[in-house]
């Protein structure tokens, strides 16, 4: 790689109090250093570590003062990188050590108004012959990282710590979290003058209601965190007796895997998927979080990944010929769907083809049905291998063709795995979407829904125009995806969340009272709507929200860069220590807002209202892969010069759940207690709306 790489590596085993000490943090950064230095010819490493010796009564780490992970040394290191690095240089920051969490409701600082809690990394502060701790707060990191981005540096941050504020360990597995100390907070208070170095604190802080207040919206960089806000970051003991942080170990494993297979550029999505798959096997209750980056290259060029992303990954080898995939009913998987299992994303040869034989809430069991496609491929299927959908068990949409169009379009539509052409007199369908294709009297194609109503807000396609025939399958596939997502639901009562498990309310500035009536709300054009989601259970819920927009675009509305939002129960003491949970401002509640508009094209056509549908995917387990359900604006899709059908397998939902699947078993999810649901809110945006109008 041509750019210079700056590596800031922090590993802390030694902490005051023997019970607080870790075993694997220094190993983490030493191994990461060895691996990353091999990826860059021109690199500068700043390593700050604190080791534990075998000496009884150790009161200080053995490293010299200027090599210790202190607040001043880390801030100086980041300032040095900012001063000497050139635009487009790579910066990799890795922290392995304890984290902690403070409730800041009573601290009186400016930034408290923007979020209820503050997480911090726990650093050292030598003082004579003893050592204290000092906090590096999330807001302080946010300010520094903002400066890295503004200089044009390619920043990657890995935080192998948690901030649940409790300690739970056995001989082999420790957690990387300790309770917040008010004495430390008072001795080393936050410096409000740091806020003057950023233009807008709102741009830095991440989520006004989440107890996971580590940092910010990672605009321009990628952040990988060890776990969710209520979870514990674990240490693990390897077979040879060495210890590592779980996140650090699986980051390292992914990098070594790529090096061994000559993969120079690894995307954040690929790295994250492999980490999650590996973590599932060892620590099923620890779920790493990726913010930012995604299709960009990990600690590298920053270019967008061009090859298609996998649909899912292998997360468990059940026996020699069957595997567990991290995709299930929440994303519409169907028994009989087939996947190519490959060694890594971008690999040309498949390891095997597997077909789904069981569908669970968030997982599916697949069994190998064919041998390897190439004699050169001698690798076995392993945890973390990506899977690509190749065959769908049932067509996803049935298209009734007018008699004058049947001969012209039947064979064309049958080439799509998504569509099946049928005649007008067919009335029975085994589930799925149904649409009609016919001609108007003036020679335009008309698309009707199953009730015979014309589908609005579609491009005009004259039958007389050359090339129109080739655009029809693309438009129909686009509509099939849109309506499938719109219809997805959980029909199994034993795995379904009930309406009493959560509540969703919406408000506008003109009408501060909740305005949702029968899951519908009306707002004015260019009016902001505030959504509140409340967890009414005694366990953690996870949700993500899609917006099905008027021009047939599906976009993730919330939570932005993250795959899902974690919502603690109303009684957060069931998850977090009481010292932390009692000061969280809004336990069990998350708020977000969006500005509603009628699309410009619709305004130009004289429309006075538009319909958006907010789809909440809610689960008791983390939700992965929702981004693959997104599709572009249908007008943009039709205007592309390449008119081949390019809605790839990896970008489409696999099967609706609005039909019976009698052969589906969910024993694993029943055992784990996984429940989920889809909840929809229709938002009607109108010109000159009046409050409370429906």
C-alpha positions as CSV (number, residue, x, y, z in Angstrom):
1,X,0.0,0.0,0.0
2,X,1.3,3.4,-0.9
3,X,-0.1,5.5,1.9
4,X,1.6,5.8,5.3
5,X,0.0,3.9,8.1
6,X,-0.2,5.3,11.7
7,X,-0.9,2.7,14.3
8,X,-1.9,3.8,17.8
9,X,-2.1,0.7,20.0
10,X,-3.2,0.7,23.6
11,X,-3.2,-2.4,25.8
12,X,-3.7,-2.3,29.6
13,X,-3.4,-5.4,31.7
14,X,-2.2,-3.6,34.9
15,X,-4.9,-1.8,36.9
16,X,-4.8,-0.7,40.6
17,X,-6.4,-3.5,42.5
18,X,-5.5,-7.1,41.6
19,X,-9.2,-7.9,41.0
20,X,-9.3,-5.3,38.1
21,X,-6.3,-6.7,36.2
22,X,-6.6,-8.3,32.8
23,X,-4.6,-11.0,31.1
24,X,-5.0,-10.5,27.4
25,X,-4.9,-6.7,26.6
26,X,-1.2,-6.5,26.0
27,X,-1.2,-9.7,23.9
28,X,-4.0,-8.1,21.8
29,X,-2.0,-5.1,20.7
30,X,1.3,-7.0,20.2
31,X,-0.4,-9.4,17.8
32,X,-2.3,-6.7,16.0
33,X,0.9,-4.8,15.6
34,X,2.7,-7.8,14.1
35,X,-0.2,-8.4,11.6
36,X,-0.8,-4.8,10.6
37,X,2.9,-3.9,10.1
38,X,3.1,-6.7,7.5
39,X,0.3,-4.9,5.5
40,X,2.1,-1.6,5.2
41,X,5.6,-0.9,4.0
42,X,5.6,2.5,5.5
43,X,4.2,2.6,9.0
44,X,4.6,4.4,12.3
45,X,3.7,2.5,15.4
46,X,2.9,4.2,18.8
47,X,2.4,1.5,21.4
48,X,1.3,2.3,24.9
49,X,1.0,-0.7,27.2
50,X,0.9,-1.6,30.9
51,X,1.9,-5.1,31.8
52,X,1.4,-7.3,34.9
53,X,4.5,-8.9,36.4
54,X,4.7,-11.9,38.6
55,X,6.0,-9.8,41.4
56,X,3.8,-9.8,44.6
57,X,2.4,-6.4,45.6
58,X,3.1,-4.8,42.2
59,X,2.1,-1.2,42.5
60,X,3.2,0.1,39.1
61,X,3.5,-1.4,35.6
62,X,7.1,-2.1,34.5
63,X,7.0,0.1,31.4
64,X,8.7,3.6,31.4
65,X,6.4,6.6,32.0
66,X,6.4,7.8,28.4
67,X,5.3,4.4,27.2
68,X,2.3,4.0,29.6
69,X,-1.3,4.4,28.5
70,X,-2.0,7.6,30.3
71,X,-4.4,10.3,29.3
72,X,-1.6,12.7,28.4
73,X,0.4,10.1,26.4
74,X,-2.7,9.1,24.3
75,X,-3.7,12.7,23.7
76,X,-0.1,13.6,22.7
77,X,0.0,10.6,20.4
78,X,-3.2,11.6,18.6
79,X,-1.9,15.2,18.3
80,X,1.4,13.9,16.9
81,X,-0.5,11.9,14.2
82,X,-2.7,14.9,13.4
83,X,0.4,17.1,13.0
84,X,2.5,14.7,10.9
85,X,0.1,12.6,8.9
86,X,-0.7,13.6,5.4
87,X,-4.1,13.6,3.8
88,X,-5.2,10.0,2.8
89,X,-2.9,8.4,5.3
90,X,-4.3,5.5,7.2
91,X,-4.8,5.7,10.9
92,X,-5.6,2.6,13.0
93,X,-6.4,3.0,16.7
94,X,-6.9,-0.1,18.9
95,X,-7.8,0.0,22.5
96,X,-7.8,-3.1,24.7
97,X,-8.6,-2.5,28.4
98,X,-11.4,-1.6,30.7
99,X,-14.3,0.7,29.9
100,X,-16.8,2.3,32.2
101,X,-20.0,4.2,32.2
102,X,-21.1,7.3,34.0
103,X,-24.6,8.8,34.4
104,X,-24.0,12.5,33.7
105,X,-27.4,13.9,34.6
106,X,-26.0,15.9,37.5
107,X,-22.6,17.0,36.1
108,X,-23.9,20.3,34.7
109,X,-21.8,20.3,31.6
110,X,-22.9,21.6,28.2
111,X,-22.9,18.2,26.5
112,X,-25.1,16.6,29.2
113,X,-28.2,18.1,27.5
114,X,-27.5,16.0,24.4
115,X,-27.3,12.5,26.0
116,X,-27.9,11.0,29.4
117,X,-24.8,9.0,29.9
118,X,-21.1,9.1,29.2
119,X,-18.8,6.2,28.5
120,X,-15.1,6.3,29.0
121,X,-11.9,4.3,28.5
122,X,-10.1,3.6,31.8
123,X,-6.5,4.7,31.6
124,X,-3.6,5.0,34.1
125,X,-2.3,7.9,36.0
126,X,1.0,7.2,37.8
127,X,1.5,9.1,41.0
128,X,4.8,8.6,42.8
129,X,5.1,4.9,43.8
130,X,1.5,4.1,43.1
131,X,-0.9,4.2,40.1
132,X,-4.3,5.7,39.9
133,X,-6.8,5.6,37.0
134,X,-8.1,8.4,34.8
135,X,-10.9,8.4,32.3
136,X,-10.7,9.2,28.6
137,X,-14.3,10.2,27.9
138,X,-16.3,9.5,24.8
139,X,-16.7,13.2,24.1
140,X,-13.0,13.7,24.2
141,X,-12.5,10.9,21.7
142,X,-15.3,12.3,19.5
143,X,-13.5,15.7,19.3
144,X,-10.2,14.1,18.3
145,X,-11.7,11.8,15.8
146,X,-13.5,14.7,14.2
147,X,-10.2,16.4,13.7
148,X,-8.8,13.2,12.0
149,X,-11.7,13.1,9.6
150,X,-11.5,16.8,8.7
151,X,-7.8,16.4,7.8
152,X,-8.8,13.6,5.3
153,X,-7.3,10.7,7.2
154,X,-8.7,7.2,6.8
155,X,-9.5,6.3,10.4
156,X,-10.4,2.9,11.8
157,X,-11.1,2.6,15.6
158,X,-11.4,-0.7,17.5
159,X,-12.5,-0.5,21.1
160,X,-12.2,-3.9,22.9
161,X,-13.9,-2.7,26.1
162,X,-17.4,-2.4,27.4
163,X,-19.1,0.1,29.7
164,X,-21.7,-2.0,31.4
165,X,-20.1,-1.0,34.7
166,X,-19.8,-4.4,36.4
167,X,-17.2,-7.1,36.9
168,X,-17.9,-10.8,36.4
169,X,-15.0,-13.2,35.8
170,X,-13.8,-16.7,36.3
171,X,-10.3,-18.1,36.0
172,X,-10.3,-18.1,32.2
173,X,-12.8,-15.4,31.1
174,X,-12.7,-11.9,32.5
175,X,-14.8,-8.9,31.5
176,X,-13.4,-5.6,30.3
177,X,-15.6,-3.3,32.4
178,X,-15.3,-1.7,35.9
179,X,-17.7,0.5,37.8
180,X,-17.5,4.3,37.4
181,X,-15.7,6.0,40.3
182,X,-16.9,9.5,41.3
183,X,-13.6,10.1,43.1
184,X,-11.7,9.6,39.8
185,X,-14.3,11.8,38.0
186,X,-13.8,14.6,40.5
187,X,-10.0,14.4,40.6
188,X,-9.8,14.5,36.8
189,X,-12.9,16.4,35.6
190,X,-13.9,16.8,32.0
191,X,-12.4,20.0,30.4
192,X,-15.2,22.0,28.8
193,X,-12.7,24.1,26.9
194,X,-12.3,21.0,24.6
195,X,-15.7,21.8,23.2
196,X,-14.4,24.9,21.6
197,X,-12.4,22.8,19.2
198,X,-15.5,21.6,17.3
199,X,-18.1,23.6,15.4
200,X,-21.1,21.7,16.5
201,X,-21.4,19.3,19.4
202,X,-24.6,18.0,17.8
203,X,-22.6,16.6,14.9
204,X,-20.4,14.6,17.3
205,X,-22.8,13.0,19.7
206,X,-24.4,9.8,18.5
207,X,-27.8,9.2,20.0
208,X,-29.7,11.4,22.4
209,X,-31.5,8.6,24.0
210,X,-29.2,5.6,23.9
211,X,-27.3,4.5,27.0
212,X,-24.5,3.6,24.5
213,X,-23.0,7.0,24.5
214,X,-19.5,6.0,23.4
215,X,-19.0,8.5,20.7
216,X,-20.8,9.9,17.7
217,X,-22.1,9.4,14.3
218,X,-18.9,8.0,12.7
219,X,-19.0,10.3,9.7
220,X,-15.9,9.6,7.6
221,X,-14.5,6.7,9.7
222,X,-15.3,3.3,11.0
223,X,-15.7,2.2,14.6
224,X,-15.9,-1.4,15.8
225,X,-17.0,-1.9,19.4
226,X,-16.8,-5.1,21.4
227,X,-20.4,-5.3,22.3
228,X,-23.8,-3.6,22.9
229,X,-24.5,-1.1,25.7
230,X,-25.7,-3.7,28.2
231,X,-23.3,-6.5,27.3
232,X,-19.9,-7.5,28.6
233,X,-16.7,-7.6,26.6
234,X,-15.1,-10.9,27.4
235,X,-11.5,-12.1,27.6
236,X,-10.8,-15.7,26.4
237,X,-8.1,-18.2,27.1
238,X,-6.7,-20.1,24.2
239,X,-5.6,-23.7,24.1
240,X,-1.9,-22.7,24.6
241,X,-2.7,-20.7,27.7
242,X,-2.5,-17.3,26.1
243,X,-5.3,-14.8,26.8
244,X,-6.9,-12.3,24.4
245,X,-9.9,-10.0,24.3
246,X,-12.6,-11.8,22.3
247,X,-13.1,-8.9,19.8
248,X,-9.3,-8.4,19.4
249,X,-8.8,-12.1,18.8
250,X,-11.5,-12.4,16.1
251,X,-10.3,-9.1,14.4
252,X,-6.8,-10.7,14.4
253,X,-8.2,-14.0,13.1
254,X,-10.0,-12.3,10.2
255,X,-6.8,-10.4,9.2
256,X,-4.7,-13.5,9.4
257,X,-7.3,-15.4,7.4
258,X,-7.2,-12.7,4.7
259,X,-3.4,-12.7,4.6
260,X,-3.2,-16.5,4.3
261,X,-5.7,-16.3,1.4
262,X,-3.9,-13.4,-0.3
263,X,-6.9,-11.0,0.3
264,X,-5.2,-7.6,0.2
265,X,-8.4,-5.5,0.7
266,X,-11.0,-6.6,3.2
267,X,-14.2,-4.6,3.6
268,X,-15.5,-3.6,7.0
269,X,-18.7,-5.6,6.3
270,X,-16.7,-8.7,5.5
271,X,-14.6,-8.2,8.6
272,X,-17.6,-7.6,10.8
273,X,-19.6,-10.5,9.5
274,X,-16.7,-12.9,10.1
275,X,-16.2,-11.5,13.6
276,X,-19.9,-11.9,14.5
277,X,-20.0,-15.5,13.1
278,X,-16.9,-16.4,15.2
279,X,-18.2,-14.7,18.3
280,X,-21.5,-16.6,18.1
281,X,-19.7,-19.9,18.6
282,X,-17.7,-18.7,21.7
283,X,-19.7,-15.9,23.3
284,X,-23.3,-16.1,22.1
285,X,-24.4,-13.2,24.4
286,X,-21.7,-10.7,23.1
287,X,-22.6,-8.9,19.9
288,X,-20.0,-6.6,18.4
289,X,-21.1,-3.3,16.8
290,X,-19.9,-1.7,13.6
291,X,-20.5,1.9,13.0
292,X,-19.5,3.5,9.7
293,X,-17.2,2.1,7.0
294,X,-19.3,-0.9,5.8
295,X,-18.5,-1.4,2.1
296,X,-15.2,0.6,2.4
297,X,-12.0,-1.2,2.8
298,X,-10.7,-1.9,6.3
299,X,-7.8,0.3,7.2
300,X,-7.0,0.8,3.5
301,X,-7.9,2.5,0.3
302,X,-11.4,3.6,1.4
303,X,-12.8,2.7,-2.0
304,X,-16.2,1.2,-2.3
305,X,-16.4,-2.6,-2.6
306,X,-17.6,-3.6,-6.1
307,X,-18.3,-7.3,-5.7
308,X,-21.7,-8.4,-4.4
309,X,-22.0,-8.8,-0.7
310,X,-23.0,-12.2,0.7
311,X,-26.5,-12.7,2.0
312,X,-25.4,-14.4,5.2
313,X,-22.6,-16.3,6.8
314,X,-22.0,-19.8,8.3
315,X,-22.1,-19.4,12.1
316,X,-22.0,-23.0,13.2
317,X,-20.9,-26.3,11.7
318,X,-23.6,-28.8,12.9
319,X,-22.0,-31.9,11.4
320,X,-20.0,-32.8,8.3
321,X,-22.7,-31.7,5.8
322,X,-25.0,-29.3,7.6
323,X,-24.5,-25.7,8.7
324,X,-26.3,-22.9,10.6
325,X,-26.7,-19.6,8.7
326,X,-27.4,-16.3,10.4
327,X,-30.5,-15.5,8.3
328,X,-34.0,-16.6,9.1
329,X,-37.7,-15.7,9.1
330,X,-37.1,-12.0,9.9
331,X,-35.6,-11.7,6.4
332,X,-38.0,-14.0,4.7
333,X,-36.0,-17.2,4.2
334,X,-37.9,-20.2,2.8
335,X,-37.3,-23.9,3.0
336,X,-35.7,-25.0,-0.3
337,X,-33.7,-21.8,-0.9
338,X,-30.2,-22.7,-2.1
339,X,-26.9,-20.9,-1.3
340,X,-23.3,-21.1,-2.6
341,X,-20.9,-21.4,0.3
342,X,-17.6,-19.7,-0.5
343,X,-14.3,-19.5,1.4
344,X,-14.4,-15.7,1.4
345,X,-16.2,-12.8,-0.2
346,X,-14.9,-12.4,-3.8
347,X,-13.8,-16.0,-4.1
348,X,-14.6,-17.4,-7.5
349,X,-14.9,-21.1,-6.5
350,X,-17.6,-22.3,-4.2
351,X,-16.9,-24.8,-1.4
352,X,-20.3,-26.4,-1.8
353,X,-24.0,-25.7,-2.5
354,X,-26.4,-26.0,0.4
355,X,-30.2,-26.0,0.6
356,X,-32.3,-24.7,3.6
357,X,-34.1,-27.4,5.4
358,X,-35.2,-25.6,8.6
359,X,-36.1,-21.9,9.1
360,X,-36.0,-20.3,12.5
361,X,-36.5,-16.7,13.6
362,X,-33.0,-15.4,13.0
363,X,-31.2,-18.6,11.9
364,X,-31.6,-21.3,9.2
365,X,-30.2,-24.8,8.9
366,X,-28.8,-25.8,5.5
367,X,-27.5,-29.1,4.3
368,X,-24.9,-29.7,1.6
369,X,-26.5,-30.9,-1.7
370,X,-23.6,-30.8,-4.1
371,X,-19.8,-31.1,-4.2
372,X,-17.3,-28.4,-4.7
373,X,-17.4,-26.7,-8.1
374,X,-13.7,-26.8,-8.7
375,X,-11.0,-29.4,-8.1
376,X,-8.7,-26.6,-7.0
377,X,-11.0,-25.9,-4.0
378,X,-9.8,-28.2,-1.3
379,X,-11.0,-26.1,1.7
380,X,-13.7,-27.3,4.1
381,X,-16.6,-25.1,5.1
382,X,-15.8,-23.2,8.3
383,X,-17.5,-20.7,10.6
384,X,-17.4,-17.3,8.9
385,X,-17.7,-18.5,5.3
386,X,-20.0,-16.3,3.3
387,X,-23.1,-17.7,1.6
388,X,-24.7,-16.3,-1.6
389,X,-28.3,-17.1,-2.5
390,X,-28.5,-18.8,-5.9
391,X,-31.9,-20.4,-6.1
392,X,-35.3,-19.4,-4.6
393,X,-37.7,-22.2,-3.7
394,X,-40.8,-20.4,-4.9
395,X,-41.5,-17.4,-7.2
396,X,-41.9,-14.3,-5.2
397,X,-44.5,-12.6,-7.4
398,X,-47.1,-13.8,-9.8
399,X,-47.8,-11.6,-12.8
400,X,-51.2,-11.9,-14.5
401,X,-50.7,-11.1,-18.2
402,X,-53.5,-9.6,-20.4
403,X,-54.2,-12.0,-23.3
404,X,-52.6,-9.6,-25.8
405,X,-49.3,-9.6,-23.7
406,X,-49.1,-13.2,-22.7
407,X,-47.1,-14.5,-25.7
408,X,-44.8,-11.4,-25.7
409,X,-43.9,-11.5,-22.0
410,X,-44.4,-15.1,-20.7
411,X,-41.0,-16.4,-21.6
412,X,-39.2,-13.2,-20.6
413,X,-40.7,-13.2,-17.1
414,X,-40.1,-16.9,-16.6
415,X,-36.3,-16.2,-16.9
416,X,-36.5,-14.3,-13.6
417,X,-36.4,-16.4,-10.4
418,X,-38.5,-13.7,-8.9
419,X,-41.4,-13.8,-11.2
420,X,-43.9,-16.3,-12.7
421,X,-46.2,-15.3,-15.6
422,X,-49.8,-16.5,-15.3
423,X,-52.9,-16.0,-17.4
424,X,-55.8,-13.9,-16.2
425,X,-58.0,-16.9,-15.4
426,X,-55.6,-18.4,-12.8
427,X,-56.8,-17.6,-9.3
428,X,-54.9,-19.8,-6.9
429,X,-51.4,-18.9,-5.8
430,X,-49.3,-20.5,-3.0
431,X,-48.5,-17.2,-1.3
432,X,-46.6,-14.2,-2.6
433,X,-47.4,-11.0,-4.4
434,X,-49.8,-10.8,-7.3
435,X,-49.7,-8.1,-10.0
436,X,-51.4,-7.5,-13.3
437,X,-49.8,-6.3,-16.5
438,X,-52.0,-4.8,-19.2
439,X,-52.2,-2.1,-21.8
440,X,-54.0,1.2,-21.7
441,X,-56.1,2.4,-24.7
442,X,-53.3,4.9,-25.6
443,X,-50.7,2.2,-25.7
444,X,-49.0,2.5,-22.2
445,X,-48.3,-0.4,-19.9
446,X,-50.4,-0.4,-16.8
447,X,-49.4,-2.2,-13.6
448,X,-52.3,-3.2,-11.3
449,X,-52.3,-4.7,-7.8
450,X,-54.1,-7.9,-6.8
451,X,-57.3,-5.9,-6.3
452,X,-57.2,-4.5,-9.8
453,X,-56.2,-1.0,-8.7
454,X,-53.5,0.8,-10.7
455,X,-50.2,1.0,-8.8
456,X,-49.4,4.7,-8.5
457,X,-46.1,6.6,-8.8
458,X,-44.5,4.5,-11.5
459,X,-42.6,5.5,-14.7
460,X,-44.6,5.8,-17.9
461,X,-43.6,3.0,-20.3
462,X,-45.1,3.4,-23.8
463,X,-45.3,0.1,-25.6
464,X,-44.1,1.7,-28.8
465,X,-40.7,2.7,-27.4
466,X,-37.8,0.5,-28.2
467,X,-36.2,-1.1,-25.1
468,X,-39.4,-0.9,-23.1
469,X,-39.9,-4.6,-23.2
470,X,-36.5,-5.2,-21.5
471,X,-37.4,-2.8,-18.7
472,X,-40.6,-4.6,-17.8
473,X,-38.9,-7.4,-15.8
474,X,-36.8,-4.9,-13.9
475,X,-39.8,-2.9,-12.9
476,X,-41.8,-6.0,-11.9
477,X,-38.9,-7.4,-9.8
478,X,-38.5,-4.0,-8.1
479,X,-42.2,-4.0,-7.3
480,X,-42.0,-7.6,-6.1
481,X,-39.3,-6.6,-3.6
482,X,-41.2,-3.6,-2.4
483,X,-44.4,-5.4,-1.8
484,X,-42.7,-8.4,-0.2
485,X,-41.1,-6.2,2.4
486,X,-44.4,-4.4,2.8
487,X,-46.2,-7.7,3.5
488,X,-43.7,-9.5,5.7
489,X,-45.0,-10.6,9.1
490,X,-44.6,-13.3,11.7
491,X,-47.5,-15.7,11.6
492,X,-46.2,-18.1,14.3
493,X,-47.8,-17.2,17.6
494,X,-45.1,-18.9,19.8
495,X,-42.3,-16.7,18.3
496,X,-44.3,-13.5,17.9
497,X,-43.9,-10.4,20.0
498,X,-47.2,-9.0,21.1
499,X,-48.4,-5.3,21.0
500,X,-48.1,-5.2,24.8
501,X,-44.4,-5.9,24.6
502,X,-43.6,-2.5,23.1
503,X,-45.2,0.8,22.2
504,X,-44.6,3.3,19.4
505,X,-45.8,6.9,19.5
506,X,-45.3,9.9,17.1
507,X,-45.4,13.6,17.6
508,X,-45.0,16.7,15.6
509,X,-44.0,20.3,16.7
510,X,-47.5,21.5,15.9
511,X,-49.1,18.6,17.8
512,X,-47.0,17.5,20.7
513,X,-49.6,14.9,21.8
514,X,-49.3,11.5,20.3
515,X,-51.0,11.5,16.9
516,X,-50.9,7.9,15.8
517,X,-54.4,6.6,15.2
518,X,-54.8,3.0,14.0
519,X,-51.1,3.0,13.1
520,X,-51.6,6.0,10.9
521,X,-50.4,9.6,11.2
522,X,-50.8,12.7,9.1
523,X,-48.1,15.4,8.9
524,X,-47.5,18.5,6.8
525,X,-45.0,18.8,3.9
526,X,-41.5,19.5,5.3
527,X,-42.7,18.9,8.8
528,X,-40.5,16.9,11.3
529,X,-42.0,13.9,13.0
530,X,-40.6,12.5,16.2
531,X,-40.9,8.8,16.9
532,X,-40.6,7.2,20.3
533,X,-40.1,3.5,20.8
534,X,-40.6,2.0,24.3
535,X,-39.6,-1.4,25.5
536,X,-42.3,-2.7,27.9
537,X,-40.7,-6.1,28.5
538,X,-38.2,-7.2,31.1
539,X,-35.5,-8.0,28.5
540,X,-33.5,-6.2,25.9
541,X,-35.2,-5.6,22.5
542,X,-33.5,-4.8,19.2
543,X,-35.1,-2.9,16.4
544,X,-34.4,-1.3,13.1
545,X,-36.7,0.8,10.9
546,X,-37.2,0.8,7.2
547,X,-39.0,3.5,5.2
548,X,-41.0,2.4,2.3
549,X,-41.2,5.6,0.3
550,X,-43.8,6.8,-2.3
551,X,-41.5,6.3,-5.3
552,X,-41.0,2.7,-4.4
553,X,-37.7,3.2,-2.6
554,X,-36.8,1.2,0.5
555,X,-34.3,2.9,2.8
556,X,-33.2,2.2,6.3
557,X,-34.6,5.1,8.4
558,X,-33.1,4.2,11.8
559,X,-30.6,3.7,13.4
560,X,-28.3,5.1,10.7
561,X,-24.9,3.4,10.6
562,X,-25.7,0.7,13.1
563,X,-27.5,-2.5,12.0
564,X,-29.9,-2.3,14.9
565,X,-30.8,-0.2,17.9
566,X,-30.6,-1.8,21.4
567,X,-33.4,-0.8,23.8
568,X,-33.0,-1.7,27.5
569,X,-36.0,-2.8,29.5
570,X,-37.8,-0.1,31.5
571,X,-36.2,-1.5,34.7
572,X,-32.6,-1.2,33.5
573,X,-31.3,-2.6,36.8
574,X,-32.1,-6.1,35.4
575,X,-29.3,-5.5,32.8
576,X,-27.0,-2.9,34.2
577,X,-25.7,-2.3,37.8
578,X,-28.1,-0.2,39.9
579,X,-25.3,2.5,40.3
580,X,-25.5,3.0,36.5
581,X,-29.1,2.2,35.6
582,X,-30.8,4.4,38.2
583,X,-29.4,7.5,36.5
584,X,-30.3,6.7,32.9
585,X,-32.8,9.4,31.9
586,X,-35.1,7.3,29.7
587,X,-34.6,3.6,30.3
588,X,-36.5,1.4,27.9
589,X,-37.1,4.3,25.4
590,X,-35.5,5.5,22.2
591,X,-36.4,8.5,20.2
592,X,-35.5,9.6,16.7
593,X,-36.9,12.1,14.2
594,X,-37.1,12.6,10.4
595,X,-38.3,15.3,8.1
596,X,-41.2,14.4,5.9
597,X,-41.5,15.7,2.3
598,X,-43.6,15.0,-0.7
599,X,-41.1,14.1,-3.5
600,X,-40.3,16.9,-5.9
601,X,-41.4,14.8,-8.9
602,X,-44.8,14.2,-7.3
603,X,-45.2,17.9,-6.5
604,X,-44.4,18.7,-10.1
605,X,-47.1,16.3,-11.2
606,X,-49.7,18.0,-9.1
607,X,-49.9,15.5,-6.2
608,X,-51.0,17.0,-2.9
609,X,-50.0,14.1,-0.6
610,X,-47.6,11.2,-0.4
611,X,-47.6,7.9,1.6
612,X,-44.6,6.6,3.5
613,X,-44.7,3.3,5.5
614,X,-42.3,2.9,8.5
615,X,-41.6,-0.8,9.0
616,X,-40.2,-1.6,12.5
617,X,-38.4,-5.0,12.6
618,X,-38.4,-5.8,16.3
619,X,-36.7,-8.8,17.9
620,X,-35.3,-10.2,21.2
621,X,-32.1,-11.1,19.3
622,X,-29.8,-8.8,17.3
623,X,-30.9,-8.3,13.7
624,X,-28.4,-8.6,10.9
625,X,-28.5,-7.9,7.2
626,X,-31.4,-5.5,7.0
627,X,-29.4,-3.2,4.7
628,X,-29.8,-5.9,2.0
629,X,-33.5,-5.1,2.0
630,X,-32.9,-1.6,0.6
631,X,-33.7,-0.8,-3.0
632,X,-33.3,2.5,-4.9
633,X,-35.9,4.9,-6.2
634,X,-37.8,3.2,-9.0
635,X,-37.4,6.1,-11.4
636,X,-33.6,6.0,-10.9
637,X,-33.7,2.3,-11.5
638,X,-35.5,2.6,-14.8
639,X,-33.3,5.5,-16.0
640,X,-30.1,3.5,-15.8
641,X,-28.5,2.8,-19.2
642,X,-27.9,-0.8,-18.2
643,X,-31.4,-2.2,-18.5
644,X,-30.5,-5.8,-17.5
645,X,-32.2,-7.0,-14.4
646,X,-29.6,-6.1,-11.7
647,X,-31.6,-6.5,-8.5
648,X,-29.2,-9.2,-7.3
649,X,-29.9,-12.1,-5.0
650,X,-28.0,-10.4,-2.3
651,X,-30.1,-7.3,-2.4
652,X,-33.5,-8.9,-2.2
653,X,-35.7,-10.3,0.6
654,X,-36.0,-14.0,0.1
655,X,-39.6,-15.0,0.9
656,X,-42.8,-13.6,2.4
657,X,-44.1,-15.0,5.6
658,X,-47.7,-14.4,4.8
659,X,-48.2,-18.0,3.6
660,X,-48.2,-21.1,5.7
661,X,-45.0,-23.0,6.1
662,X,-46.1,-26.2,7.9
663,X,-42.7,-27.9,7.6
664,X,-40.8,-25.1,9.3
665,X,-39.4,-25.9,12.7
666,X,-38.2,-23.4,15.3
667,X,-36.9,-25.6,18.0
668,X,-33.6,-23.7,18.4
669,X,-35.4,-20.3,18.6
670,X,-37.9,-21.7,21.1
671,X,-35.0,-22.9,23.3
672,X,-33.3,-19.5,23.0
673,X,-36.6,-17.6,23.5
674,X,-36.2,-15.6,20.3
675,X,-39.3,-13.6,19.4
676,X,-39.9,-11.0,16.7
677,X,-42.4,-9.0,14.8
678,X,-42.9,-6.4,12.1
679,X,-44.8,-3.3,13.0
680,X,-46.0,-0.7,10.4
681,X,-46.9,2.9,10.7
682,X,-48.4,4.7,7.7
683,X,-47.3,8.4,7.4
684,X,-49.5,10.6,5.1
685,X,-47.6,13.8,4.2
686,X,-49.9,16.5,2.8
687,X,-49.8,20.1,1.6
688,X,-51.4,22.6,4.0
689,X,-52.1,19.9,6.7
690,X,-54.0,20.9,9.8
691,X,-53.3,19.3,13.2
692,X,-55.3,16.2,14.0
693,X,-56.6,15.9,10.5
694,X,-56.7,12.3,9.4
